[in-house]
């Protein structure tokens, strides 16, 4: 018996055992590229949400049994395949910006790959792989320059069975459940494949169990498949039941929509043309929004539209400073007086030093003019300010001459707009959990944005999907106002009540519920994200230590 076991430990036998851990029809470099492309297709504008758990399942299989160094390279390859199509919305800014951001963001997925290669060695690895996704998202959403949390797994799931988890633990819990579903599907695939392999080649399963006990059982701590034929099927049933349970829980999470209502209007004035030259068309853009507001007033007087209690203009609806430009102030005043209700006006304001500007949402009264305002707290790095090497970068890249120095706001966007308290976030601030959570005590959320530069790309539909997720997350109606689209009105359950086309003037008037009750997500705050992220990090550290001690 001893000689037989020693014979099985020859290099060739060990290699056969290692090869048996992942199906031969999954060549890893090609597989991670396919997984990256599939995950990109899960996000808008394609929006095939089931591809997200499929992609995470593929990654769990492809990284299983790899060293962390190999995982690092494969993770980078996956990141590039995912980031390039997902961030193609930067094309209008410049090919260099698109390439630079995609490569930089892919670095986070390289680290994720190294971690996945480690944690897939642990019993119960579907849970640890899912937690590690949250570790990656937490870091990427904070470092550097405040992070870039775009394209998190949750934002591919704004209309899936997992969406309901947003009101229980926020976007991080949706990401976790999505990745956990993928991990469970990967376990099912691996168990069934191993069962088939064990039936055909029992010696391969025997070597697998002896050579790497850490990776022998894909779900729990039972002996390797092949030693007890009934056990793989039992684990398959457990994993599939987990997938079904996750979907059903998400579907049946309550999404209340009742409450007193208020009539709102969203104005999309449109821009003369798309592209970076938008900021040179300031007067035309302001006139467009004023004209649409006058048209709204005419429709109300004619009885064709209900009179709104408040009106929302988008970010950059006035790039002419209405505090110093009398003509711009007159245009806004006339439009607001015509409709006769408060209007939230997006404007770029001189900060007073001649060098810096503020991106404001201003409450404009039909009787007293401009009043309370919100200053964007998270300007876009390299888009609204240059955080490092400003002088050098402006010499090397002439496009940076157009980048102003936007001041960071210090107060949250909680504003009284007529009869309603609103929570205002501006543009890509909607991607940040904390910024939205800060104003979610208001019964109505507002997203002011300017997508003219990125029109007809993936960015507007991706941003709109985030707004839908925020509605469910906090149980609030959400108003999205964009200069050129996509504008819309979203109910607290995530249902899209109205949605504009891009690059066309549009008026949207609806009655929406005002809810004041808080979701579990509101009460828990950032705790779910930190707990899951630390769990993933701890699992990676434990797996790395376990591997090191075994080798020693």
Secondary structure as the mmCIF struct_conf table of DSSP 4:
data_model
#
loop_
_struct_conf.conf_type_id
_struct_conf.id
_struct_conf.beg_label_comp_id
_struct_conf.beg_label_asym_id
_struct_conf.beg_label_seq_id
_struct_conf.end_label_comp_id
_struct_conf.end_label_asym_id
_struct_conf.end_label_seq_id
HELX_RH_AL_P HELX_RH_AL_P1 UNK A 2 UNK A 8
TURN_TY1_P TURN_TY1_P1 UNK A 9 UNK A 9
BEND BEND1 UNK A 10 UNK A 10
HELX_RH_AL_P HELX_RH_AL_P2 UNK A 11 UNK A 19
TURN_TY1_P TURN_TY1_P2 UNK A 20 UNK A 21
BEND BEND2 UNK A 22 UNK A 22
TURN_TY1_P TURN_TY1_P3 UNK A 24 UNK A 25
HELX_RH_AL_P HELX_RH_AL_P3 UNK A 28 UNK A 42
BEND BEND3 UNK A 43 UNK A 43
TURN_TY1_P TURN_TY1_P4 UNK A 44 UNK A 46
TURN_TY1_P TURN_TY1_P5 UNK A 49 UNK A 49
HELX_RH_AL_P HELX_RH_AL_P4 UNK A 50 UNK A 63
TURN_TY1_P TURN_TY1_P6 UNK A 64 UNK A 65
HELX_RH_AL_P HELX_RH_AL_P5 UNK A 68 UNK A 86
TURN_TY1_P TURN_TY1_P7 UNK A 87 UNK A 87
HELX_RH_3T_P HELX_RH_3T_P1 UNK A 88 UNK A 92
TURN_TY1_P TURN_TY1_P8 UNK A 93 UNK A 93
HELX_RH_AL_P HELX_RH_AL_P6 UNK A 95 UNK A 119
TURN_TY1_P TURN_TY1_P9 UNK A 120 UNK A 121
BEND BEND4 UNK A 122 UNK A 122
TURN_TY1_P TURN_TY1_P10 UNK A 123 UNK A 124
HELX_RH_AL_P HELX_RH_AL_P7 UNK A 125 UNK A 140
TURN_TY1_P TURN_TY1_P11 UNK A 141 UNK A 146
TURN_TY1_P TURN_TY1_P12 UNK A 150 UNK A 151
HELX_RH_3T_P HELX_RH_3T_P2 UNK A 153 UNK A 156
TURN_TY1_P TURN_TY1_P13 UNK A 158 UNK A 159
BEND BEND5 UNK A 160 UNK A 160
TURN_TY1_P TURN_TY1_P14 UNK A 161 UNK A 162
HELX_RH_3T_P HELX_RH_3T_P3 UNK A 163 UNK A 165
HELX_RH_AL_P HELX_RH_AL_P8 UNK A 166 UNK A 200
HELX_RH_AL_P HELX_RH_AL_P9 UNK A 202 UNK A 211
HELX_RH_AL_P HELX_RH_AL_P10 UNK A 213 UNK A 216
BEND BEND6 UNK A 218 UNK A 222
HELX_LH_PP_P HELX_LH_PP_P1 UNK A 223 UNK A 224
TURN_TY1_P TURN_TY1_P15 UNK A 225 UNK A 226
BEND BEND7 UNK A 227 UNK A 228
HELX_RH_AL_P HELX_RH_AL_P11 UNK A 229 UNK A 252
BEND BEND8 UNK A 253 UNK A 253
BEND BEND9 UNK A 259 UNK A 259
STRN STRN1 UNK A 261 UNK A 268
BEND BEND10 UNK A 272 UNK A 273
BEND BEND11 UNK A 275 UNK A 275
HELX_RH_3T_P HELX_RH_3T_P4 UNK A 276 UNK A 280
HELX_RH_AL_P HELX_RH_AL_P12 UNK A 282 UNK A 301
TURN_TY1_P TURN_TY1_P16 UNK A 302 UNK A 303
BEND BEND12 UNK A 304 UNK A 305
HELX_LH_PP_P HELX_LH_PP_P2 UNK A 306 UNK A 308
BEND BEND13 UNK A 309 UNK A 309
STRN STRN2 UNK A 310 UNK A 312
TURN_TY1_P TURN_TY1_P17 UNK A 315 UNK A 316
BEND BEND14 UNK A 317 UNK A 317
STRN STRN3 UNK A 318 UNK A 318
BEND BEND15 UNK A 320 UNK A 320
TURN_TY1_P TURN_TY1_P18 UNK A 322 UNK A 324
HELX_RH_AL_P HELX_RH_AL_P13 UNK A 326 UNK A 339
TURN_TY1_P TURN_TY1_P19 UNK A 340 UNK A 340
BEND BEND16 UNK A 341 UNK A 341
STRN STRN4 UNK A 343 UNK A 350
BEND BEND17 UNK A 352 UNK A 355
STRN STRN5 UNK A 356 UNK A 365
TURN_TY1_P TURN_TY1_P20 UNK A 366 UNK A 368
STRN STRN6 UNK A 369 UNK A 375
BEND BEND18 UNK A 377 UNK A 378
HELX_LH_PP_P HELX_LH_PP_P3 UNK A 379 UNK A 380
STRN STRN7 UNK A 381 UNK A 381
TURN_TY1_P TURN_TY1_P21 UNK A 382 UNK A 384
STRN STRN8 UNK A 385 UNK A 385
BEND BEND19 UNK A 388 UNK A 388
HELX_RH_AL_P HELX_RH_AL_P14 UNK A 390 UNK A 396
HELX_RH_3T_P HELX_RH_3T_P5 UNK A 398 UNK A 402
STRN STRN9 UNK A 405 UNK A 406
HELX_LH_PP_P HELX_LH_PP_P4 UNK A 407 UNK A 409
BEND BEND20 UNK A 411 UNK A 411
STRN STRN10 UNK A 414 UNK A 417
TURN_TY1_P TURN_TY1_P22 UNK A 418 UNK A 419
STRN STRN11 UNK A 420 UNK A 426
HELX_RH_3T_P HELX_RH_3T_P6 UNK A 427 UNK A 431
HELX_RH_AL_P HELX_RH_AL_P15 UNK A 433 UNK A 439
TURN_TY1_P TURN_TY1_P23 UNK A 440 UNK A 441
BEND BEND21 UNK A 442 UNK A 443
STRN STRN12 UNK A 444 UNK A 449
BEND BEND22 UNK A 452 UNK A 452
TURN_TY1_P TURN_TY1_P24 UNK A 453 UNK A 456
BEND BEND23 UNK A 457 UNK A 457
HELX_RH_AL_P HELX_RH_AL_P16 UNK A 458 UNK A 474
TURN_TY1_P TURN_TY1_P25 UNK A 475 UNK A 475
STRN STRN13 UNK A 477 UNK A 482
BEND BEND24 UNK A 483 UNK A 485
STRN STRN14 UNK A 488 UNK A 490
TURN_TY1_P TURN_TY1_P26 UNK A 492 UNK A 493
BEND BEND25 UNK A 494 UNK A 494
STRN STRN15 UNK A 496 UNK A 499
HELX_LH_PP_P HELX_LH_PP_P5 UNK A 500 UNK A 501
BEND BEND26 UNK A 502 UNK A 504
STRN STRN16 UNK A 506 UNK A 513
HELX_LH_PP_P HELX_LH_PP_P6 UNK A 517 UNK A 519
HELX_RH_AL_P HELX_RH_AL_P17 UNK A 520 UNK A 524
TURN_TY1_P TURN_TY1_P27 UNK A 525 UNK A 526
HELX_RH_AL_P HELX_RH_AL_P18 UNK A 527 UNK A 551
#
